[in-house]
Amino acid sequence: MNTNEKNRVIEHGKIAGYADGVMTNTTNYCGKIFRRYMNNGSVLELGPAEGVMTDYLYQYYEDYTIVDGADFFVESITKRYPKIKGIVSLFEEFNTEKRFDNIILGHVLEHVEDPVAILKMCKKWLETGGSILAAVPNSHSIHRQAAVKMGMLDSESQLNETDHLNGHRRVYNMELLRKDFIDAGFNIKASGGYWLKPLSNGQINQYWNDEMIQAFLQLGEKYPDISGEIYIVANLR
């Protein structure tokens, strides 16, 4: 076991608050986008954290497995949904003979040491005809561009305070995200963005109402290049 990485996952899981405020809205919206592309059958969700995505998707899929390095996340979700199979493991150390019709990586690839290696592992777990769906924060988001203009960031891809708090190792743009999937040997079926985000999460939590949040979530699909979050749907070549 990689003890340092395990401790890192647990530490960030305890302090980050992945489901705080507007992040619950964005994760739910991401789940709705994923549902457009998902197959019937089984789901493997890597890194569910508090289980916001799980709460939305599990109502549609009975055969559901979660894997997370933080035991308290897995215990919380399986307590809510006893039929979900919960596994406490680093992704790098996880293995299974089961093949899944859908693999979900909601805000996972920005956290791991080697995202291409994780994606290559996912190929072994994906059923023929299955789909892998991943979402990450977008470095080209309009709020990051504004931060560069104001001198708060040196570049769009620089890790900010929230990135460090959440345990991010990189900030993707669509070019880099596509490259990782192609390097891992996947065929990209669809890609896009959501959540047009002009301000920080703290400012949005303080001043915006739900109607405003929903409008800007939808606008992000119209302007994916500058949206707050981007996604890819892929399958085996």
C-alpha positions as a Markdown table, in Angstrom:
| # | Residue | x | y | z |
|---|---|---|---|---|
| 1 | Met | 0.0 | 0.0 | 0.0 |
| 2 | Asn | 1.2 | 3.5 | -0.8 |
| 3 | Thr | 0.8 | 4.9 | 2.7 |
| 4 | Asn | 1.7 | 8.5 | 1.7 |
| 5 | Glu | -0.9 | 8.6 | -1.0 |
| 6 | Lys | -3.5 | 7.0 | 1.2 |
| 7 | Asn | -2.9 | 9.6 | 3.9 |
| 8 | Arg | -3.1 | 12.4 | 1.4 |
| 9 | Val | -6.5 | 11.2 | 0.2 |
| 10 | Ile | -7.8 | 10.9 | 3.7 |
| 11 | Glu | -6.4 | 14.3 | 4.7 |
| 12 | His | -8.0 | 16.2 | 1.8 |
| 13 | Gly | -11.2 | 14.2 | 2.1 |
| 14 | Lys | -11.6 | 15.5 | 5.7 |
| 15 | Ile | -11.0 | 19.2 | 5.0 |
| 16 | Ala | -12.0 | 19.8 | 1.4 |
| 17 | Gly | -15.8 | 19.8 | 1.6 |
| 18 | Tyr | -16.4 | 18.5 | -2.0 |
| 19 | Ala | -20.2 | 18.9 | -1.5 |
| 20 | Asp | -20.2 | 22.3 | 0.0 |
| 21 | Gly | -22.5 | 25.0 | -1.4 |
| 22 | Val | -22.6 | 25.3 | -5.1 |
| 23 | Met | -20.5 | 22.3 | -5.7 |
| 24 | Thr | -23.5 | 20.1 | -4.9 |
| 25 | Asn | -25.4 | 21.9 | -7.8 |
| 26 | Thr | -22.5 | 21.4 | -10.2 |
| 27 | Thr | -22.1 | 17.7 | -9.4 |
| 28 | Asn | -25.8 | 17.1 | -9.8 |
| 29 | Tyr | -25.8 | 18.8 | -13.1 |
| 30 | Cys | -22.8 | 16.8 | -14.2 |
| 31 | Gly | -24.7 | 13.6 | -13.3 |
| 32 | Lys | -27.6 | 14.7 | -15.5 |
| 33 | Ile | -25.2 | 15.3 | -18.5 |
| 34 | Phe | -23.6 | 11.9 | -17.9 |
| 35 | Arg | -27.1 | 10.2 | -17.9 |
| 36 | Arg | -27.6 | 11.3 | -21.5 |
| 37 | Tyr | -24.7 | 9.1 | -22.6 |
| 38 | Met | -24.7 | 6.2 | -20.1 |
| 39 | Asn | -25.6 | 2.7 | -21.0 |
| 40 | Asn | -28.0 | 0.4 | -19.2 |
| 41 | Gly | -26.5 | -2.1 | -16.8 |
| 42 | Ser | -23.7 | -1.7 | -14.2 |
| 43 | Val | -21.8 | 1.3 | -12.8 |
| 44 | Leu | -18.4 | 1.7 | -11.3 |
| 45 | Glu | -17.9 | 5.1 | -9.7 |
| 46 | Leu | -14.4 | 6.0 | -8.8 |
| 47 | Gly | -13.9 | 8.7 | -6.1 |
| 48 | Pro | -17.5 | 9.4 | -5.1 |
| 49 | Ala | -16.5 | 11.4 | -2.1 |
| 50 | Glu | -19.6 | 12.5 | -0.2 |
| 51 | Gly | -21.8 | 10.7 | -2.8 |
| 52 | Val | -23.6 | 13.6 | -4.5 |
| 53 | Met | -23.2 | 12.0 | -7.9 |
| 54 | Thr | -24.1 | 8.6 | -6.4 |
| 55 | Asp | -27.3 | 10.1 | -4.9 |
| 56 | Tyr | -28.4 | 11.1 | -8.4 |
| 57 | Leu | -27.3 | 8.1 | -10.5 |
| 58 | Tyr | -28.1 | 5.3 | -8.1 |
| 59 | Gln | -31.9 | 5.7 | -8.6 |
| 60 | Tyr | -31.3 | 4.6 | -12.2 |
| 61 | Tyr | -28.8 | 1.7 | -11.7 |
| 62 | Glu | -29.2 | -1.2 | -9.2 |
| 63 | Asp | -25.8 | -2.7 | -10.0 |
| 64 | Tyr | -23.6 | 0.0 | -8.5 |
| 65 | Thr | -20.0 | -0.2 | -7.2 |
| 66 | Ile | -18.0 | 2.6 | -5.6 |
| 67 | Val | -14.3 | 2.8 | -4.9 |
| 68 | Asp | -12.7 | 5.5 | -2.7 |
| 69 | Gly | -9.5 | 5.7 | -0.8 |
| 70 | Ala | -11.3 | 7.4 | 2.2 |
| 71 | Asp | -13.1 | 4.8 | 4.3 |
| 72 | Phe | -15.5 | 7.4 | 5.8 |
| 73 | Phe | -16.8 | 8.3 | 2.4 |
| 74 | Val | -17.5 | 4.6 | 1.5 |
| 75 | Glu | -19.1 | 3.9 | 4.9 |
| 76 | Ser | -21.4 | 6.9 | 4.6 |
| 77 | Ile | -22.6 | 6.0 | 1.1 |
| 78 | Thr | -23.1 | 2.3 | 1.8 |
| 79 | Lys | -25.0 | 3.2 | 5.0 |
| 80 | Arg | -27.4 | 5.2 | 2.9 |
| 81 | Tyr | -27.6 | 2.6 | 0.2 |
| 82 | Pro | -26.8 | -0.9 | 1.6 |
| 83 | Lys | -27.1 | -2.6 | -1.8 |
| 84 | Ile | -24.2 | -0.6 | -3.2 |
| 85 | Lys | -20.9 | -2.5 | -3.2 |
| 86 | Gly | -18.4 | -0.2 | -1.5 |
| 87 | Ile | -14.6 | -0.8 | -1.7 |
| 88 | Val | -12.0 | 1.2 | 0.2 |
| 89 | Ser | -8.9 | 1.4 | -2.0 |
| 90 | Leu | -6.6 | 3.7 | -3.9 |
| 91 | Phe | -7.5 | 3.5 | -7.6 |
| 92 | Glu | -3.9 | 2.5 | -8.3 |
| 93 | Glu | -4.3 | -0.6 | -6.1 |
| 94 | Phe | -7.9 | -1.6 | -7.1 |
| 95 | Asn | -8.5 | -4.6 | -9.2 |
| 96 | Thr | -11.6 | -6.6 | -10.2 |
| 97 | Glu | -12.6 | -9.3 | -12.6 |
| 98 | Lys | -16.0 | -7.7 | -13.1 |
| 99 | Arg | -16.6 | -5.6 | -16.2 |
| 100 | Phe | -18.8 | -2.5 | -16.1 |
| 101 | Asp | -21.1 | -0.9 | -18.6 |
| 102 | Asn | -20.3 | 2.6 | -17.2 |
| 103 | Ile | -17.3 | 3.9 | -15.4 |
| 104 | Ile | -17.6 | 7.3 | -13.7 |
| 105 | Leu | -14.7 | 9.6 | -12.9 |
| 106 | Gly | -16.3 | 12.8 | -11.5 |
| 107 | His | -13.4 | 15.1 | -10.6 |
| 108 | Val | -10.9 | 12.4 | -10.2 |
| 109 | Leu | -8.2 | 12.9 | -12.9 |
| 110 | Glu | -7.0 | 16.2 | -11.5 |
| 111 | His | -6.2 | 14.5 | -8.2 |
| 112 | Val | -4.2 | 11.4 | -9.2 |
| 113 | Glu | -0.5 | 11.2 | -9.8 |
| 114 | Asp | -0.7 | 9.5 | -13.2 |
| 115 | Pro | -4.1 | 10.1 | -14.9 |
| 116 | Val | -3.2 | 8.2 | -18.1 |
| 117 | Ala | -2.2 | 5.1 | -16.0 |
| 118 | Ile | -5.6 | 5.3 | -14.2 |
| 119 | Leu | -7.4 | 5.5 | -17.5 |
| 120 | Lys | -5.5 | 2.5 | -18.9 |
| 121 | Met | -6.6 | 0.6 | -15.8 |
| 122 | Cys | -10.2 | 1.5 | -16.5 |
| 123 | Lys | -9.9 | -0.2 | -19.9 |
| 124 | Lys | -9.6 | -3.5 | -18.1 |
| 125 | Trp | -12.8 | -2.9 | -16.1 |
| 126 | Leu | -14.9 | -1.6 | -19.0 |
| 127 | Glu | -17.4 | -4.0 | -20.7 |
| 128 | Thr | -17.3 | -4.2 | -24.5 |
| 129 | Gly | -19.6 | -1.4 | -25.7 |
| 130 | Gly | -19.3 | 0.4 | -22.3 |
| 131 | Ser | -18.6 | 4.0 | -21.7 |
| 132 | Ile | -16.2 | 5.9 | -19.5 |
| 133 | Leu | -17.3 | 9.4 | -18.4 |
| 134 | Ala | -15.1 | 12.0 | -16.8 |
| 135 | Ala | -15.4 | 15.6 | -15.7 |
| 136 | Val | -12.7 | 18.0 | -14.4 |
| 137 | Pro | -12.4 | 21.7 | -13.7 |
| 138 | Asn | -11.5 | 23.8 | -16.8 |
| 139 | Ser | -8.3 | 25.9 | -16.6 |
| 140 | His | -9.7 | 28.2 | -19.4 |
| 141 | Ser | -12.8 | 29.0 | -17.3 |
| 142 | Ile | -13.7 | 32.7 | -17.5 |
| 143 | His | -13.1 | 33.1 | -13.7 |
| 144 | Arg | -9.6 | 31.8 | -14.1 |
| 145 | Gln | -9.0 | 34.1 | -17.1 |
| 146 | Ala | -10.2 | 37.0 | -14.9 |
| 147 | Ala | -7.9 | 35.9 | -12.1 |
| 148 | Val | -4.9 | 36.1 | -14.5 |
| 149 | Lys | -6.0 | 39.6 | -15.7 |
| 150 | Met | -6.1 | 40.7 | -12.0 |
| 151 | Gly | -2.7 | 39.3 | -11.2 |
| 152 | Met | -4.2 | 36.7 | -8.8 |
| 153 | Leu | -2.8 | 33.8 | -10.9 |
| 154 | Asp | 0.3 | 33.7 | -13.1 |
| 155 | Ser | -1.4 | 31.5 | -15.6 |
| 156 | Glu | -4.7 | 29.8 | -16.1 |
| 157 | Ser | -3.2 | 26.4 | -15.2 |
| 158 | Gln | -1.6 | 27.6 | -12.0 |
| 159 | Leu | -3.0 | 25.8 | -8.9 |
| 160 | Asn | -5.0 | 28.3 | -6.7 |
| 161 | Glu | -5.8 | 28.1 | -3.0 |
| 162 | Thr | -8.9 | 26.0 | -3.6 |
| 163 | Asp | -7.0 | 23.6 | -5.8 |
| 164 | His | -4.5 | 23.0 | -3.1 |
| 165 | Leu | -7.2 | 22.6 | -0.5 |
| 166 | Asn | -9.0 | 20.0 | -2.7 |
| 167 | Gly | -5.8 | 18.1 | -3.4 |
| 168 | His | -5.6 | 18.9 | -7.1 |
| 169 | Arg | -2.3 | 18.1 | -8.9 |
| 170 | Arg | -3.2 | 19.8 | -12.2 |
| 171 | Val | -5.9 | 21.9 | -13.9 |
| 172 | Tyr | -7.0 | 20.6 | -17.2 |
| 173 | Asn | -8.1 | 22.3 | -20.4 |
| 174 | Met | -9.9 | 20.3 | -23.1 |
| 175 | Glu | -6.8 | 19.8 | -25.2 |
| 176 | Leu | -5.0 | 18.1 | -22.3 |
| 177 | Leu | -8.0 | 16.1 | -21.2 |
| 178 | Arg | -8.5 | 14.8 | -24.8 |
| 179 | Lys | -4.8 | 14.0 | -25.0 |
| 180 | Asp | -4.9 | 11.9 | -21.8 |
| 181 | Phe | -7.8 | 9.8 | -23.1 |
| 182 | Ile | -6.2 | 9.3 | -26.5 |
| 183 | Asp | -2.8 | 8.4 | -24.9 |
| 184 | Ala | -4.7 | 5.8 | -22.8 |
| 185 | Gly | -6.2 | 4.2 | -25.9 |
| 186 | Phe | -9.8 | 5.5 | -25.8 |
| 187 | Asn | -12.1 | 6.6 | -28.6 |
| 188 | Ile | -13.7 | 9.9 | -27.6 |
| 189 | Lys | -17.5 | 9.8 | -28.3 |
| 190 | Ala | -18.5 | 13.2 | -26.9 |
| 191 | Ser | -17.1 | 16.2 | -25.0 |
| 192 | Gly | -18.4 | 19.5 | -23.7 |
| 193 | Gly | -18.6 | 21.8 | -20.8 |
| 194 | Tyr | -21.1 | 23.2 | -18.2 |
| 195 | Trp | -21.2 | 25.8 | -15.5 |
| 196 | Leu | -20.3 | 29.3 | -16.8 |
| 197 | Lys | -18.6 | 30.6 | -13.7 |
| 198 | Pro | -17.7 | 34.3 | -13.6 |
| 199 | Leu | -16.9 | 34.4 | -9.9 |
| 200 | Ser | -15.4 | 32.2 | -7.1 |
| 201 | Asn | -17.4 | 29.6 | -5.3 |
| 202 | Gly | -17.4 | 31.7 | -2.2 |
| 203 | Gln | -18.8 | 34.7 | -4.0 |
| 204 | Ile | -21.5 | 32.6 | -5.7 |
| 205 | Asn | -22.5 | 30.9 | -2.4 |
| 206 | Gln | -22.9 | 34.3 | -0.8 |
| 207 | Tyr | -24.8 | 36.2 | -3.5 |
| 208 | Trp | -26.5 | 33.9 | -6.0 |
| 209 | Asn | -29.8 | 32.2 | -5.7 |
| 210 | Asp | -30.7 | 28.8 | -7.1 |
| 211 | Glu | -32.3 | 30.2 | -10.2 |
| 212 | Met | -29.1 | 32.1 | -11.1 |
| 213 | Ile | -27.0 | 29.0 | -10.5 |
| 214 | Gln | -29.2 | 26.8 | -12.7 |
| 215 | Ala | -29.1 | 29.4 | -15.5 |
| 216 | Phe | -25.3 | 29.6 | -15.5 |
| 217 | Leu | -24.9 | 25.8 | -15.3 |
| 218 | Gln | -26.9 | 25.7 | -18.6 |
| 219 | Leu | -25.0 | 28.6 | -20.2 |
| 220 | Gly | -21.8 | 26.6 | -19.7 |
| 221 | Glu | -23.1 | 24.1 | -22.2 |
| 222 | Lys | -23.5 | 26.9 | -24.8 |
| 223 | Tyr | -19.9 | 28.2 | -24.1 |
| 224 | Pro | -17.9 | 25.0 | -23.3 |
| 225 | Asp | -14.5 | 26.5 | -24.0 |
| 226 | Ile | -14.8 | 29.0 | -21.1 |
| 227 | Ser | -17.1 | 26.9 | -18.9 |
| 228 | Gly | -16.1 | 26.1 | -15.3 |
| 229 | Glu | -16.0 | 22.4 | -15.9 |
| 230 | Ile | -15.5 | 20.1 | -18.9 |
| 231 | Tyr | -16.2 | 16.5 | -19.6 |
| 232 | Ile | -15.4 | 13.6 | -22.0 |
| 233 | Val | -17.4 | 10.5 | -22.8 |
| 234 | Ala | -15.3 | 7.7 | -24.4 |
| 235 | Asn | -15.3 | 4.0 | -25.2 |
| 236 | Leu | -12.8 | 1.3 | -26.2 |
| 237 | Arg | -11.2 | 1.5 | -29.6 |
